């Protein structure tokens, strides 16, 4: 096996707890809208909001407008604004790295590994996450699906990422939480795959061999142990 020269990471539920963030921003938004005059139950509001996000997509700008319509309300700027303010305030409060994210990235960088990001999503939003997390300067290559018009698990997004960081795919590792996105695509591209068991996909089981990760971890710091014990890293790690 070639020595690993670069490590790629997903962002959501890999570098920070996006599942908890999503849960809390929605709950606090509903609470704020109720306080502003929306006469519904909190859990009813949460379920309705989840359905709206599923129907219109996470990047739709009028989720709260649709929520009011769903419960028979006319447009009400005060209620909508209350939800927006609570949403963004909570979003920033929970946009923090896992405790071992920065120490792990520092350790890998100090050992000479190149670091990269492979993520799906809107480019500005994904860069906002990296910048607010304080992680943007760690990465030699950041590949975002919107910019290249391909999403995981398309093999090309992984091959392009390896090319941009200056390595062959087999000289890289991919760390992510989703078997059907991160692990599947990276396996097919020839990368070493590491599943981090975090967030809403933590109970996911491989559907076939292509979704089976080479390694499973529960925290990022375990990457250092994997590289050391299996001699995947460059000599002297």
C-alpha positions as CSV (number, residue, x, y, z in Angstrom):
1,X,0.0,0.0,0.0
2,X,1.3,3.5,-0.9
3,X,2.0,5.8,2.0
4,X,-0.7,8.2,2.8
5,X,0.3,11.8,1.9
6,X,-3.0,13.7,2.2
7,X,-6.2,13.4,4.3
8,X,-9.6,14.7,3.1
9,X,-12.5,15.5,5.4
10,X,-16.2,16.1,5.0
11,X,-17.5,19.1,7.0
12,X,-20.9,18.3,8.5
13,X,-20.9,15.9,11.4
14,X,-17.2,15.3,10.7
15,X,-15.5,18.5,11.8
16,X,-18.4,19.8,13.8
17,X,-21.8,18.7,15.2
18,X,-24.2,19.8,12.4
19,X,-26.9,17.4,13.5
20,X,-27.1,19.1,16.9
21,X,-26.9,22.5,15.3
22,X,-29.8,21.7,12.9
23,X,-31.9,20.4,15.7
24,X,-31.4,23.4,18.0
25,X,-31.8,26.1,15.3
26,X,-35.1,24.7,14.3
27,X,-36.4,24.2,17.8
28,X,-35.3,27.7,18.9
29,X,-36.8,29.3,15.8
30,X,-40.2,27.6,16.5
31,X,-40.0,28.7,20.1
32,X,-39.4,32.3,19.0
33,X,-42.2,32.3,16.5
34,X,-44.6,30.9,19.1
35,X,-43.5,33.7,21.5
36,X,-44.2,36.2,18.7
37,X,-47.8,35.0,18.3
38,X,-47.8,31.7,16.3
39,X,-50.4,29.7,18.1
40,X,-49.2,26.1,17.6
41,X,-47.5,23.4,19.7
42,X,-43.8,23.3,19.6
43,X,-43.5,19.7,18.5
44,X,-46.2,20.3,15.8
45,X,-44.2,23.2,14.5
46,X,-41.0,21.2,14.4
47,X,-42.5,18.4,12.5
48,X,-44.1,20.8,10.0
49,X,-40.8,22.6,9.5
50,X,-39.0,19.3,8.9
51,X,-41.6,18.4,6.2
52,X,-41.2,21.9,4.6
53,X,-37.4,21.6,4.5
54,X,-37.7,18.1,3.0
55,X,-40.2,19.4,0.4
56,X,-38.5,22.6,-0.6
57,X,-34.8,21.8,0.2
58,X,-32.5,23.2,2.8
59,X,-31.4,26.2,0.7
60,X,-35.0,27.5,0.1
61,X,-35.3,31.0,1.6
62,X,-38.9,31.0,2.7
63,X,-39.3,28.1,5.1
64,X,-41.0,30.2,7.7
65,X,-43.4,31.7,5.2
66,X,-44.4,28.2,4.2
67,X,-44.8,27.3,7.9
68,X,-47.3,30.1,8.4
69,X,-49.3,29.0,5.3
70,X,-49.3,25.4,6.6
71,X,-51.1,26.5,9.8
72,X,-53.5,28.9,8.0
73,X,-51.8,32.2,8.8
74,X,-51.5,35.2,6.6
75,X,-48.0,36.7,6.0
76,X,-46.8,38.1,9.3
77,X,-43.4,39.8,9.2
78,X,-43.0,39.9,13.0
79,X,-43.4,36.2,13.4
80,X,-41.1,35.4,10.5
81,X,-38.5,37.8,11.7
82,X,-38.6,36.3,15.2
83,X,-37.9,32.9,13.6
84,X,-35.0,34.2,11.4
85,X,-33.3,36.0,14.3
86,X,-33.5,32.9,16.6
87,X,-32.3,30.7,13.8
88,X,-29.2,32.7,13.0
89,X,-28.3,33.4,16.6
90,X,-28.5,29.7,17.4
91,X,-26.7,28.7,14.2
92,X,-23.6,30.7,15.3
93,X,-23.7,29.4,18.8
94,X,-23.5,25.8,17.7
95,X,-21.1,26.3,14.8
96,X,-18.0,25.2,16.8
97,X,-15.5,22.4,16.0
98,X,-15.6,19.1,17.9
99,X,-13.1,19.3,20.8
100,X,-10.5,17.2,19.0
101,X,-10.9,18.7,15.5
102,X,-8.2,21.4,15.7
103,X,-5.7,19.3,17.7
104,X,-6.0,16.5,15.2
105,X,-5.6,18.8,12.2
106,X,-2.6,20.4,13.9
107,X,-1.0,17.0,14.5
108,X,-1.5,15.8,10.9
109,X,-0.2,19.1,9.5
110,X,2.9,19.0,11.8
111,X,3.6,15.5,10.5
112,X,3.7,16.8,6.9
113,X,0.3,15.6,5.7
114,X,-1.6,17.8,3.2
115,X,-5.2,18.4,4.3
116,X,-8.3,18.9,2.2
117,X,-12.1,19.1,2.2
118,X,-14.5,17.3,-0.1
119,X,-18.1,18.4,0.6
120,X,-21.5,18.8,-1.0
121,X,-23.4,22.0,-0.8
122,X,-23.6,25.6,-1.7
123,X,-20.0,27.0,-2.0
124,X,-20.6,30.2,0.0
125,X,-22.3,28.3,2.8
126,X,-19.6,25.7,3.1
127,X,-16.9,28.3,3.1
128,X,-18.8,30.3,5.7
129,X,-18.8,27.2,7.9
130,X,-15.0,26.7,7.5
131,X,-14.3,30.4,8.2
132,X,-16.6,30.6,11.3
133,X,-15.1,27.3,12.6
134,X,-11.7,28.9,12.3
135,X,-10.5,26.1,10.1
136,X,-10.1,27.6,6.6
137,X,-6.3,28.0,6.8
138,X,-5.7,24.3,7.5
139,X,-6.6,23.1,4.0
140,X,-4.5,22.8,0.9
141,X,-7.6,22.0,-1.3
142,X,-11.3,22.6,-0.8
143,X,-13.6,20.9,-3.3
144,X,-17.3,21.8,-3.1
145,X,-20.0,20.1,-5.2
146,X,-21.7,23.3,-6.4
147,X,-18.4,24.6,-8.0
148,X,-17.7,21.5,-10.0
149,X,-21.3,20.4,-10.7
150,X,-20.8,16.9,-9.2
151,X,-21.9,15.6,-5.9
152,X,-20.7,12.7,-3.7
153,X,-20.5,9.8,-4.3
154,X,-19.6,10.6,-7.9
155,X,-16.0,9.3,-8.3
156,X,-14.9,12.4,-10.2
157,X,-15.2,14.7,-7.1
158,X,-12.7,12.5,-5.3
159,X,-10.4,12.1,-8.2
160,X,-10.4,15.9,-8.8
161,X,-9.7,16.5,-5.1
162,X,-6.7,14.2,-5.2
163,X,-5.4,15.9,-8.3
164,X,-5.8,19.4,-6.8
165,X,-3.8,18.4,-3.7
166,X,-1.1,16.8,-5.8
167,X,-1.5,13.2,-5.0
168,X,-2.8,9.9,-6.5
169,X,-6.1,8.8,-5.0
170,X,-4.5,5.8,-3.4
171,X,-2.1,8.2,-1.6
172,X,-5.0,9.8,0.2
173,X,-7.5,9.1,2.9
174,X,-11.1,10.3,3.1
175,X,-12.8,10.9,6.5
176,X,-16.6,11.3,6.5
177,X,-19.8,10.2,8.3
178,X,-21.9,9.0,5.4
179,X,-21.4,5.5,4.0
180,X,-23.6,6.2,0.9
181,X,-21.7,9.5,0.1
182,X,-18.2,9.7,1.6
183,X,-17.2,6.1,1.9
184,X,-18.8,4.8,-1.3
185,X,-17.3,7.4,-3.6
186,X,-13.9,7.4,-1.9
187,X,-13.7,3.6,-2.0
188,X,-14.5,3.6,-5.7
189,X,-11.8,6.3,-6.3
190,X,-9.2,4.1,-4.6
191,X,-8.8,6.1,-1.4
192,X,-8.3,4.7,2.1
193,X,-11.7,5.3,3.8
194,X,-12.4,6.2,7.4
195,X,-16.0,6.5,8.7
196,X,-16.5,8.8,11.7
197,X,-19.6,7.6,13.6
198,X,-21.3,11.0,14.3
199,X,-24.6,12.7,13.7
200,X,-27.9,11.4,12.2
201,X,-26.2,8.7,10.0
202,X,-24.4,7.0,12.9
203,X,-26.6,3.9,12.7
204,X,-26.1,3.5,8.9
205,X,-25.0,0.0,7.8
206,X,-23.1,-0.8,4.6
207,X,-25.4,-1.9,1.8
208,X,-22.6,-3.7,0.0
209,X,-18.8,-4.0,-0.1
210,X,-18.4,-0.6,-1.8
211,X,-19.9,1.1,1.3
212,X,-17.6,-0.7,3.8
213,X,-15.0,1.7,5.3
214,X,-11.4,0.5,5.9
215,X,-11.7,2.0,9.4
216,X,-14.4,3.2,11.7
217,X,-13.8,5.8,14.4
218,X,-15.9,7.7,16.9
219,X,-13.6,10.7,17.2
220,X,-11.2,12.4,14.9
221,X,-8.2,11.9,17.2
222,X,-8.4,8.1,16.5
223,X,-7.0,8.9,13.0
224,X,-3.6,9.4,14.6
225,X,-3.8,6.0,16.2
226,X,-4.8,4.3,12.9
227,X,-2.0,5.8,10.9
228,X,0.5,5.0,13.6
229,X,-0.5,1.4,14.2
230,X,-1.0,0.4,10.6
231,X,2.0,2.2,9.2
232,X,-0.2,4.1,6.8
233,X,1.6,7.3,7.5
234,X,4.9,8.4,6.2
235,X,7.9,7.1,8.0
236,X,8.6,8.8,11.3
237,X,5.0,9.4,12.2
